[in-house]
Amino acid sequence: MKPKGAPLKYDTQVAQVLGGALSQTLTMLGMSGYVVTGMVLNGAGYTVVGARPSGATATYDTTVIRAAV
């Protein structure tokens, strides 16, 4: 998110992964400075969308919590 009128731009990353590679994919996104902004389970596995401010250098630790619904 950004303040209204701010010139901030974002880089995005979309990954399509199977369940077994989910933790590794999220770790790689976090290490690259991306915050997961959306995720959906579909017939091809998980589609994960991440975003970061362009030029950002921050990195993030990630944790996967699996919950039954």
PEZIRA-V123370 format. One record per residue. N is the residue number from 1. NEAR is the number of other C-alpha atoms within 8 Angstrom. D_FIRST is the distance of its C-alpha to the first C-alpha in Angstrom with 1 decimal. Layout:
# PEZIRA-V123370
n | near | d_first
N | NEAR | D_FIRST
N | NEAR | D_FIRST
This chain:
# PEZIRA-V123370
n | near | d_first
1 | 2 | 0.0
2 | 5 | 3.8
3 | 5 | 7.0
4 | 4 | 9.2
5 | 4 | 11.5
6 | 6 | 10.1
7 | 4 | 11.5
8 | 7 | 9.2
9 | 6 | 10.0
10 | 8 | 9.4
11 | 8 | 12.5
12 | 9 | 13.0
13 | 8 | 16.0
14 | 8 | 17.9
15 | 9 | 20.9
16 | 9 | 23.7
17 | 12 | 25.7
18 | 9 | 28.5
19 | 7 | 28.4
20 | 5 | 30.5
21 | 8 | 28.0
22 | 10 | 24.9
23 | 9 | 25.0
24 | 7 | 25.8
25 | 10 | 23.0
26 | 10 | 20.3
27 | 11 | 22.0
28 | 8 | 21.9
29 | 12 | 18.2
30 | 13 | 17.6
31 | 10 | 20.2
32 | 9 | 18.5
33 | 12 | 15.2
34 | 14 | 13.4
35 | 10 | 11.6
36 | 11 | 12.9
37 | 8 | 10.6
38 | 7 | 13.7
39 | 9 | 17.4
40 | 7 | 20.5
41 | 8 | 24.2
42 | 7 | 26.4
43 | 4 | 29.8
44 | 8 | 28.9
45 | 10 | 27.3
46 | 14 | 23.6
47 | 12 | 20.9
48 | 13 | 18.0
49 | 12 | 14.7
50 | 13 | 12.7
51 | 12 | 10.0
52 | 11 | 10.0
53 | 9 | 9.5
54 | 8 | 12.7
55 | 4 | 15.6
56 | 7 | 14.2
57 | 5 | 17.2
58 | 6 | 16.1
59 | 9 | 17.6
60 | 10 | 17.3
61 | 7 | 20.1
62 | 7 | 20.0
63 | 6 | 22.0
64 | 5 | 23.1
65 | 4 | 24.4
66 | 4 | 26.4
67 | 4 | 27.1
68 | 3 | 29.7
69 | 2 | 28.9
